[in-house]
Amino acid sequence: MISHQEDQNTISTKRSHSFLTAIKSVFATIGVISVVLFVIFVGIISISIYSFSSGIKTFSSSMGGASSSAKTGLTFTTPNTSSPYIAGIRLYGEITPENSALVIEKLETARDDKHVVGILFDVNSPGGSVVPSQEIYDTIKEITKVKPVVTYVREVAASGAYYSSASSSKIIANRGSIIGSIGVIMNGFEADKLIQFLKINPFVIKTGALKDTGSPTRPMNEKDKQYLQELIEETRMQFVDDVKQGRKTSDATMKFMSDGRVVLGPQALNLKLIDIIGTKQTAISELVTLAKVKTTPDVFYYDDIQTFSELFAQKFAGSTSNIIRDSFSENFKNTKLQNKIPKAEY
């Protein structure tokens, strides 16, 4: 009888212990969720305060000088100063109609600002669309008639990016910078075999044999290839002619570069694709010399002003990912995984 009573007490104790454990787990989970929600709330408040203060800072630093674009719908900072300065304008990433329009607007703003003694064109781009590159080239060409424009190649000025820069007063690049890729490329694919496999029967009604050239619904024939080759060859010749005019390069140089190759800074210097091997400070010094000013003015970059929604999205995404990462790190220390993918750098 005593033994049976002890068993009942043991079972009851275990049940009580299990119940208490479950209650503790529930409260612990609620506690973690509450902390996470609190951190997110604090993060949102912090972002709002940061965004507001950033907006006030931008407004106060460029009051009366923030330039807005009716053409692009974007804004960028310009300094509120009566002192001479160098306008810094970046061309980073792929050249598209959208970002080239903003770059051109910045160039024109710097041209019209009487306080700008010269423009530092800061380039790090693999190139992009043909016409936007030509438009930047033409804009810089016109500006150099009234103010010096010095291009500084941070890492890459290839294809359309080099095209855009070729009309600058001078081009300065680092010894490890990649220069060139004078050429045109056109990509496409043929999906006719896939379409046949899917038992799809496309049809085309056209007014000329070349009207659907490049269509993925049929194989390219020799006439198509010849037509497109002639088209991009004519585009390449525009590229070559403008570079020759802007850089005063020789026919031998253009022939050597005509296969679309890139070269490093020292070889680019030998080929007269650039003027000087140097750093950003070298480019600034050259700009001061060309501008014929006695002292080196400050460099003010025309930076895009982020909207509150853009800044909030970036900050919130970063804060949320950090919260999730820290929570999992704390609660699952023994099972933390790290990305060990090797990364090659130069």
Steps between C-alpha positions, in 0.01 A plus 500: 500500500786737590676408179189579296467837679864581427444420130202735493708773667785446251264523202341810644839659558611422144178645361545813708859528386402455134226758538738750660755433224237561235391822672863617518549424130187693410607801708853478361365499145269793579795680653718449192219613268440806720868591491513458122187713453640763736829510311315532169290782647810679629664443161208659317507800733877529458471483122233769503716727716807425287313566177356823633838621627664396171239696310558805720876462458473474122262793490718719719821410317352568159224748582412680184723264307311172487432445134196307388435360157172530316641266237612215724298561814819456706691744721865554581696725731683815397689720747369831627825689470642813346850351491657322202471122510554187291183312406535124545274292278494120513436255219474168682353171385327418174411793275125515443271768355384581854833549675660667196223762500582582861875509430441740209283722716772516765758585233282779367435632851875515564552672165249772586619553858736798496669376818609171339860529376505149353340158505648180642334220304536196728454184292465136602286329237510207256296694243145460382258635242630661182298820477527599871879458473506722192287762674741521795793522256335786311408685822856483637638605162293819509579574866878481442465807279419707809628297798752218547367148558747246635405134511630288784471126436457335837508138378330450165425721201403247236289515186232770540665636814824564312298639209329743739834613642692531173406867448632605842779755530717228655464141621684379810498132596666279758762251383256215572203665327334319210466711186362438153255244363448715193230308322134407483325180599151371431359200686203278430384139500313253287210322667345333197594148612351561843184637338473189284549278805216682677286454186447873461445631147596868481414704193643826364343736250760744369554752223864423433750214524702672774210628708521213754879471503609384842169340586554206738218307332711406198866423422714784367601464138808644330310802371394585856855466631645714223240769558561518876877484454489798266280685750732456797805563283360839406436566871859398578632745242313782674671389822843493333457836326392675819787350702750602231360852500485531878830332581702579184602134485670343200353259248747239625363530854142467387586201284673335798199564724243409234454143626329626815791434736563681826840614627638610834605854584866491385416354158208742466749782562736369232208481256393855597161376614566687825724795592647420840541208740392626837249521780192708562721769651701503178180562307406785734845657458472480122157658517634788710776557245256501208263731688788741565412558864765575761367279781324166496126548557286250687346214303124473539331193357154536352346209690151366456266580789323186622132524572371401842341183361830390340698568815237334719495187282880469511528563873204279590626213287842525658365530857259210456767270359731590790228428755422162346867412475575601860194314630595179328863542605399532863246218508670254269870546568576136450339486159626829350605469137739732324554559131852387416492557126852608395529848354780607272608864508781701353 
